Amino acid sequence: MLSVPGSAQTPSSVPAVPRARDLGVPFDGKPGPLDAITDVAGVEVGSTTLISGSGPLKVGVGPIRTGVTVVLPRGKAGKEPVYAGWFSLNGNGEMTGTTWVEESGFLEGPLAITNTHSVGAVRDSIIAWGLKNGAFQQPWSLPVVAETYDGYLNDINGFHVQPEHVYSALDGAHGGPVREGNVGGGTGMVCYGFKGGTGTASRKLADDVGGYTVGVLVQCNCGRRPQLTVAGVPVGRELPEGAPSANLAKPLGSEASGDMGSIIIVIATDAPLLPHQLKRLARRATLGLARTGSTSGNGSGDIFIAFSTANAGADKAPGPNPVQTVANDRISPLFTATVEATEEAIINAMVGATTMTGIDGHTIEALPHDKLQQVLKKYNR
């Protein structure tokens, strides 16, 4: 089995994979230096990618096309919780731990994204890792673990994500550039009928509106080919051929015209926002997703979480603790940054992905870079 740890690496070790901006895709807004969630100081990302086998599906053996991605809001060394808020656009999916996020207003440790049937294993592994590393905020732990379904390419019922894979992702997490495409939890994902996966982007606000940074990481597994929109251009309708999982005669759940699959969106910022403001930020990811064409159909689990690395010590006992917050009449630029970074992160995931063959010979083609550029040119973009 190919097991590749660490999706956030030093600049010299990250493969030179083109990103959407490298292809000339015209996005709105100014990105941070890395154009990644790790532009928010202190945030670390790690992953383990599992690829093994070929041919017919044999449950418990493979082929395996899966993994796990982790985000540590204050890095491995950071033990303090962060203010957080979450939002479900369509709840046909899972993000554990969100009842406590809602109740407390805090995210108390790392969050992870994997495949649908590995959520429990990843959750338990995070608890074990936190126990070993003294990361509990309470005598118990309620990790946030989210999922999307990779069963078209992966032996999802083989339960191949194991504790050692989660530990490797956590221990190997770094700041710096983030690998995109067929990595971590995004390894076996499909997006708008092309190969999907993990993607990231960021926005840096101008000083006169706060100078804050917003970073986004997505695991995208959503949409049908005709929906795909890039920089306002109907790319999916221009590239209709060869969409084996996006134009099924009888889609899962007999949803003939709805949105298939799911997307998890993680939003980080250094702006001092309170939990209810972070929920507002999480809601704005909806608009970035919509820019790429999704309508969030019944079969889609579209769940978003936002956190702020500001206000360290906000939960320090016994309190009361001083906190800062952005005034509501100054928050709109952060909404805009979230929308823009979400849109770009999704397209980056698709541009960074490569063609993959999984179980039973199922093949998902990557978004062709040359054809994407041709379509954008046709529409004067």
Secondary structure by P-SEA (a helix, b strand, c coil): ccccccccccccccccccccccccccccccccccccccccccbbbbbbbbbbbbccccccccccccbbbbbbcccccccccccbbbbbccccccccaaaaaaaccccccccccccccaaaaaaaaaaaaaaaaccccccccbbbbbbbbcccccccccccccaaaaaaaaaaccccccccccccccccccccccccccccccccccccccbbbbbbbbbccccccccccccccccccccccccccccccccccccccccccbbbbbbbbcccccaaaaaaaaaaaaaaaaaaccccccccbbbbbbbbccccccccccccbbbbbcccccaaaaaaaaaaaaaaaaaaaaaacccccccccbbbbcccaaaaaaaaaaacc
